[in-house]
Amino acid sequence: MAARPPAASAQVPRHPAASAPVPSPAAAAPSSTAPADGAPAPAAPAPPPAAPAPPPVAGPAGEREPAPLAAAGALAYALVPGGQPVPQVVAVVLAGALAGAVPHIARGRVPDPDRTAVRLLTLAFAALCAQPLHAPPGPRQVPALLGVLALAALCDAALTALTRRARPALRPAAPPQTVLPPPAPRYTALLRREVRRMRGAGPAVCATGAVLALGVAAAGLWALPVLCVPLLLARLALRRRDAVRRTYRQTVASLARATEVAGHTPPGHAHRVAALSLAVGRELGLPGDELAVLEYAALLHDIGQLSLVDPVPGGATAALSDAERRRIAFLGGAVARQAGVPAAVAVAVERQAAPYREQPAAARIVRAANAYDELRGETAPEALRALERLRLGTARDYDPAVVESLARVVARGGVGGPGTG
């Protein structure tokens, strides 16, 4: 086992610029209209008042379906054989959405109006497609019902991609130092991303809605409590599991901040690398379990630097020798194992300095994201030069597919652009 890192308790030298006050641009730039000698300087104009922050949107960030049971129930109401006309389906679902929004509004969380509109249009489309199925259920209706579910899922993905492209607020903000705003992502790319996101909760919602619709058609309204009670219990169990995962992630994030507290890495570096790695992982279509491994490995990728007596300037390990980078990565993997993280996370941490053909997918993404965050600088030309350096290293160090995915994420104005850190 590795010895206790001496740098954690030693006095860590600081860069002189880290503690010096940063002058404002107005104070640093010379005035073109300087007052005459002895005349009082004119008062600086007051900065414009900051715009009020928008209220938080209900639902966890990045969750594809914040209310899966409600979505399944609404879908079942639209698909019940012998069901209601389309306007009544829309009216009932809208009333349910407004009633469900009351607790969120009471807690100061505004429901997403775009998501509500997309759900209403999707259910109206599903109810319209299910009109020929409004007859006593039978085996012949199963293929037709599956077809309606597939069309409804595609409609939901298409409308969601359309809203994300149409509204700038739903796209990543442009980095502050860039001159031009990031181009709007192509609709086909957004549509593919939405279809990939539906692989999680989407099939479960569709299957639950179909089972509820067929159960109500066969056994009447008594089928609703019989089928919904187990689903509610499963939902409560999943929420408890999610709470445990959030607590575990907070623990890993706190451990990742140890390198920042010791002065080995810049503030926020680990979280920026984790956010950029997740964006690249989603761009590559990694499943949810691999994304979790990727996030933990990105948060802990620099934990081996605690073994250094003298911190690397700026925490940038790209200038170190291959042997030194491998030693730091190996010690980081040992620390990750002692922290109790999954074995795949420790393997990704300790192999991040190896050639990319010997690395797992998580290590390839973390290495490219880490190098980009270290090299990107503060301006757009520096970010472009950082991407060019990564492309030049694709023969041995960086996976070409990962580098191109990283370039697409940065071109869309994603996390890790210049000026974000």
N, C-alpha and C positions, 0 to 999 in steps of 0.2 A: 504494500500500500504506500502511496506517496506520502512524504513527510508533510507536516503542516507548513503551508506557504509562509515564508518569512515576511513577504511584502504586506500581508494583511495587517500586521501590527507595527511595521517599521514606518518611519517618517518618510512619506512619499514626496519627492520634489515636485513642485508645481511649475507649470510654464508661466512666465511673468505676465503674459497677456491674458491668462485665465482669470486673474484677480483684478486686473486694471479696469477701471470704468470705461465703458464704450461710449465715445462721444456721439452725440446725435448728428445726423447729416446737416442740420441747420447750423450747428456750432462748428463743424469741421469745414464747411464750405465758406470761402471768403465772400463777403458781401460786395455786390457791385455798386451799391449806393451807400457808401460809408458816410456817417455824419461828420461834420467839421469838428475840429479840435474844440473841446469844451462843451459841445452841444450834447444834450442827452440823447442816448440811443433810442430809436423808436421801439415801442413794445412789439414783441413778436405776436403775430396773429394767433388767436386761440385755435387749437385744432378742432376740426368738425366733430360734433358729437357722434359717438359710436352708435351704429345701428343696433337696436335691441336684438338679442339672440332669439332665434325662433324657438318655440316650445318644443320639447322633445317629442318624437314620434313614438306612439305606443308600439311595443314589441321590441325584443332584443335586436341589436344591429346584426344584419347579415342572416337572420332567420328567414327561411323561404316561406313558411306558412305559420304565422303567429298563433292561429286558432284552428288547429286541424279538425277538432270535433265539430266546431261550428261550420266549417267548410264542408265536411262530410254530410252533416245534417241538411244543409242547404242544397247540396247536390242530390241527396236522396229525395228531397221534396220536389226537385225539378224532374226526377226520373221515375217517380212512382207511377206504375201502370194505372190508367184510369185517373190520372192526377188532374192538376189544375191548369188553366190557360196561362200563357206566358205573362200577361200583365199582372195576374195575381201572384205568380211566382216572384216577379220582381218586387211587387209591393210588400209581400211577406218577408222576403230576405232583407229589403231595405229597413223595414221596421225592426227586425232582429238585430241588424247591424247598428242601428241607432241606439237600441236598448243596451247592447253590449258595450257601446262606447261610453255610456254614462260613468261607470267606475273609473275608466281611464281618464276622462275629463276631470272627474273629481280629484284625482291625484296629480293633475297638471300635465297629463300626457295626451297629446292630440292624436287621434287615430289618423292614419295615412289616407287621405281622400282618394288618391290614385289607386291604392289597393282596393278600396271599397268599390270604386267605379269599375275596375277591371273584373272584380268578382261578380258584380251585377250583370255586366255584359256577357260574361262567360256563362253564367247560369241561365240567362235569357236564351243564349245560343243553344245550350244543352237542352233546355225545355222545348225549344222549337224543333231540334233534331229528334227528340223523344216523342213527339206527337204521334207518329205512326205506331209506337209501341204501347199506346194507351189501350191495352186489351188485357184479358186475363193472362198472367205470366205462363210461359211454357218453355221447353228446352230450345225451341227454335229462336226464341228471343235473345238468348245469351250472346251469340255472335254479334247481333245488331246492337245489343247493349254495350258490348266491349268496343264496338266501333264508335258509338256515341261518346263513350268515355275518352277514347283516344282523340276524337275531334275536339272535345271540350278542353282537354289538356293542351293541345296545340293552340287553341284559341287563347287560353290563358297565357301561354308563353309568348304568343305573338303580340297580344295587347300589352303585356308587361314590358317587353322589349321596346314597343312603340312609345310608351310613356317615359321610359328611361332615356330614350334618344331625344324626345321632344322637350323634356324639361331639363334645363342646365343644372338645377339644384340637385338632381339625382345623379349627376356625373361628378367625378372627382374635380376638386377645384384646381385652378391653374397655379403652379408654383409662383411665389411672389416675385422672383427675379426674372421670370421669363417675359419676353417682349410680346409674344403672340400667345393667345389662349390655345389650349390643346384642342386639336380637331375633334369634332363629334365622332364617336365611334360608329362604325358601319352597322347598319341594321342587321345584316346577316350575322355579324359577330355577336351582337347582343342576343339575337334569337338563339344561336347555338349555345350561348352561356346559360340562357334561361332553360333551355331543354335539358342541359346537363344538371342544372340545379334541381330539376324535378325528379331526379332519380332517387332522392331521399324520401321526403314526405309525400310527394305527388302520387306514386302508386298506392300508398297506404290510404290516402284520402279518397282516391277513386274507388278502390276496392271496398272501403267501408261504406261509401255512399251507395254503391250498387247493392251491397248486402242489406243495408237498411231499406232501400227501395223495394227489393224483392221480398224482404221479411214483412214489411207493412202490407204489401199487396197480397201475401199469402195468409198472414195471421192477424191482420188488422193492426190497430194502434197499440195493442198490447205488446207487439214485437219491439216497439221503441225502448221501453225500460229494460226489457230482457237483453237487448243487444247493447244498449248504451251504458248500463252500469259497469260491465267489465271494462269497457273502453275508458270510462272515467277513472276507474281504479288504475288502469295501465297508464293513463295520463298523469295521475298523481305520482306514480312510481317513477316515471320518466322525469318529472320535474325535480324530484329528490335527487335523482342521479345527476341531472344537470347542475343542481346546486353543489353537489360534491365535486363535480368537474370544475366548476368555477372557482371553488375554494382551492383545489389542487393547482389550477393555473395561476392563481394569485400567489401561491407559495413558490412556484417555479419562477414567476416574475420577480418576486422579492429576492430570490437567490441570484437571479441574473443581475440585479442592481449592485451586487457586491463588488463587481469590477469597476463600476462607476464610483462607488463610495471610496474605494481604494485608490482612485485616480488612474486606473489602467486604461479606461475607455472613456470617450466623451459622453456627456449626459444624453440619454435617449437613444444611444446607438443600438443597443440590443433590441429595443422595441421597434425602431425603424427597420432593422433587418428582418425582424419577425413579420411585420406588416407587409414588407416588400416580398418576402418569401411566400407568404400566404397568397398574395396576389398572383405571383408567378405560378404557384401550385394550382390555383384555380384555373389559370390560363391554360395549363397543361392538362387539366381534367383529372386531377388526382381525387380519389374518393375521400370520404370524411375521416376515416381512421388514419390514412396517410397524411392528411392535412394536420391532424392533431400532433402526430409525430414530428412533422415539419415545424410546427410552431414552437414546440418545446425545444427542439434542436437549435432553432434560430435564437431563442432566448438565451440558451446556455452555450452558444458557440464560442464565447470568449472567456468562459469560466477558467480555462487553463492558464490564463495570463496571471492569475493570482500567484503562480509559482515563480514569477519573475521578481528579482530583487529590485531592478530599475525598470520602471514602466517604459514601454515603447512609446515614442513621441506620437501623441494623438491616438494611441491604441491601434495604429495601422500595422498589421503584421505582414502586409504584402512585400515590404522591403527586407524582411528577414530571410535567412537562408532556409532551404527546404528542410534541413535537419532540425533547425530550431522550430519551425512551424509544426513539424510532425511531433516534436517533443511536447509542445504546448497543447496540441490537439489530443495527444495520448493522455496527458494529465487531466485535460478537461473531461475526457471520457471516464476516467477513474472517479473524478468528483461527481459526475452525473450518476454513475452507478451507486456511489455512496448516498446520494440524495434520494434513491429509490425510484427514479424515473424508469419507464419501460426500457427494455434492453435495446430496442430499435433506436431510441433517442441517443443512448450512450454510444452506439455504433456509429450513428451519423456524426456525432460530435468528434469522435476520435479519428474518423476517416476523412474529415473535411480538408486535410492537407495532402491527401493522396491524389494521384492522377484520376481524372474523372471516370475513366473506364473501370477503376477499382472501387468506386464509391456507390453507395445506394442513392436512390433518387433524392432523398431529403438532403444528403450531404452535398450533392451537386448544386441544388438550388441555393442552399445556405452559403456555399462558397462564392457563387456568383453574386448573390445579393449583398454579402458582406464586402466583397471587393468593390462593388459599385458604390456602396455607401461611403467607403473610405476614399474613393477617388473622385467622386462626383463634384466636389467643390461647391461654390456658391452661385455659379452662373450657368446659363444654358450651354454655352460653348464648352465649359469644363465638363458638364454632364455628357455631352456628345463625345468628347475625347475619352471619358471613362468607358463608355460603351465600345469605342473603337479599340481601346486597350484590351477589353474583354474579348472582343472578336479576334484580336491577334493571338490570344492565348488559347483558342479553341483546339489547337493541335494536341495539347496535353492537359492543360489545367482546367478548362471550362467546357462543359457540354454545349455543343453548338445549338441544340434545341432549347436549352435553358436560356442561353444568351439571347436568342431571338425572341423568346417569350418575354424576357425581361425588357428588351427594347420595345416590344409592343405595349407593355404595361406603362413604361415611362412615356412613350409617345402619346398615350391617352391621358397623360397628366396624372397618373397614379401616384401612390406613395413613393417616396424616395427621390422625387425630383429635386432640382436645385433650389436651394433656399428653404427647404422644409425643415431642416435641422437646426 
